[in-house]
Amino acid sequence: VNVVTDEAQRLAAVRRYEVLDTPPDGAFERITALAARLFDVPISIVSIVDADRIWFKSHHGVDVPEIDREPGLCASAVLQSGPWLVNDARNDPRTLANPLVAGELGLQFYAGVPLTTHDGYNLGTLCIIDQRPRQLSEAQVASLTDLAQVVMDELELRLAARRTVELESQLRRSAEQVARTLQQSLLPARVPAVAGLDIAARCHVANTDQVGGDFYDVVPDADGGCAVVVGDVCGKGTSAAALTGTARWVLRATVAEPWTPARALARLNAVLVRAQEQPGDYCTAALVRVDPVRDGRTTVTVGLAGHPHPLIVRTDGTVEALGRTSPVVGWTLDAEYTDVAVPMTSGDLLVLFTDGTLEVVAGHGATDDREVRALLAPLAGQEAEAVARALDDALGAVPLQDDAAFVVVAVQ
Amino acid sequence: VSESVEDIPFVVRTEPCGDHVRVLISGELDLHREAELHSAWEAVISSAETPQRLVLDVSGLRFLDSSGMRALLVCRDRAHAIGVPFLLAVTPGPVTRLLRIAGVQDWFDYA
């Protein structure tokens, strides 16, 4: 390799290896210790020549971590394409003015081999130092050169490893970004207007690397009312997003014809079990059919698939849990779903939520909805948006471990 | 890396007990720990001597999320796939509550 002597380019190469001012490192400590033993010298150094200093990646037999960039030793060695040998420093015109020679250290012997990158830049040296004059044999110079190559291999390896890690984390970040964007694109852009109902919906996204998570949908149905669903997909990345998309469109297609929640969930279950992109992904859902509102009255029919019960908050502040527990969808065809119908009247609130919401309100790992009930009871009779804001406040109070989605439906 | 407020270590331990093998798990079983349970379980499933019964003891679990529940279901399905009865050992608590909400408690046989 031809050594490149342009100093600005050489310094750029030094920066590229990101070695300056890094902590001590066993591999380099072993190399300097080995060199000292092998050549029977008191001092051995892996040096990196910076713009205005010589910094020691490893210094065996000497305490200083760096020295000024004085000519004669390492600073001169990096200008060479081969070993820089000073056998009797006090009588050598190249080095007799160097402070390490003239000063306290009393250096008399120096042999340095440049650390040359694969593209020809000398970053520094592997050097050995003695306080008496010496002469290396040709074989010893060859050994020192080999050891310098081991140092350089180590530096190249680290650079390559760092690049690989950076590249991988870049790829992972962009894949997560894609999955996350995909997931969010699956939420309805806005909640549709449904006669006689006042609806607010949210999906708070957790700040974790786990993509998948919660979804909701509100769709006018074939019978003149609407379908409301909240769900939680167990899975990761794009396959989870695909499952969410499938779930949402199967439900949308189902409610475009006369439907009930139990039948819709059974159909969704069959589709997901048969068409799963990633075996083992499944989803939980609470699906509610809201009949057309007439004179401030309606009937809601609830189907549950492994999901926390939706709650009704009556105008007097009493809270009722809706639906009969049934299995998650997407795991096995052997699952049955049940419709449970309840009347609602003007001012009643229906609240559907995911376990992420439950956990934030009631604590990590919570499965009991007591705290959610306590939060909702005083909000009886309020507008959907006011109830949603109260839930937003509860969710905003802590960093989210999990996505948290909810839909609030008020009968007008 | 999990960011849960207080990280409880997840531990998997395998104990051969006569004609059956018991795998005990404790701590928090979530997305980040799923793989550890699967690899322990696969080791048991693929060991030379197929046990008469496989028992997954989850009574030491403090927390289970949807991925954790999936992991339990996968263990059950893997045991059934090689024709070995699968039993879940559990004490009432967060795990039984989650299985009940998820509607899957009847999918397991209990030790």
Interface residues (C-beta under 8 A of the other chain):
Chain A: T208 Q210 D232 C234 K236 G280 Y282 T284 L304 A305 G306 H307 P308 T325 S326 P327 V328 W331 T332 A335 D355 H364 G365 T367 D368 P399 Q401 D402
Chain B: E3 S4 V5 E28 L31 R62 F63 L64 D65 S66 S67 M69 R70 L73 V74 P94 R97 L98 R100 I101 A102 G103 V104 W107
